[in-house]
Amino acid sequence: MAMQSLDQTRNALVTGGSRGLGRAICVGLAEMGCNIAVNYVSDGDAAGQTVTACEQAGGQAVAVQADVSKPDEVEALVAAARAAFGPVDILVNNAGIAPIQKVFEADIETWDRVMDVNLRSAFLVTEAVIKEMAERNWGRIIFMSSIAARIGGAFGGAYAASKAGTDGLTHHYAAQLRDHGVTSNAISAALIETDIFSEMKLPPVEQ
């Protein structure tokens, strides 16, 4: 089912958009008539498939490689999105990882990587686009959070803490940007059967 169209063509940037939930978000935005910059970090073929799916859905799209935990690559990503379609109107902070960390087996290296990909990246990309949004008095920022922010869960403390931080960023930007025509919201999802989870060995759920 096609999503409701926007009042005019908007330019969207979706981090972690090459597959799974990110791809579904990109296609949904394409159905609304958006131009989409599909960010990916390593799988260019998958990102290309997302671009094709967006075009088939009626939108325009380009794939842009960047590690969004690195400031210089974020700057280049936003510049590439701007060069392709113009300033970013809609940002979806979807990039994330969810390595399983058992409570007695946590390590600082995994903690740092989860924070970099899940939280630091959302801060960096948001900061890179909000000034232009505010100047145009229109912008939409969407953070992908999780119920793990409130209840913990199977993936461990780093993941839960990163999503709690995501909620904090969401509230911060909502409060600070509301007078500039920019909204900030989070989608707090439970487990969704996407590629990232199908590759994990999760314990079976009893019926």
Secondary structure, DSSP 8 states (H G I E B T S, - for coil): ------SS--EEEETT-SSHHHHHHHHHHHHTT-EEEEEESS-HHHHHHHHHHHHHTT-EEEEEE--TTSHHHHHHHHHHHHHHHSS-SEEEE---------TTS--HHHHHHHIIIIIIHHHHHHHHHHHHHHHHT-EEEEEEEETHHHH--TT-HHHHHHHHHHHHHHHHHHHHHGGGTEEEEEEEE----SHHHHTS-------
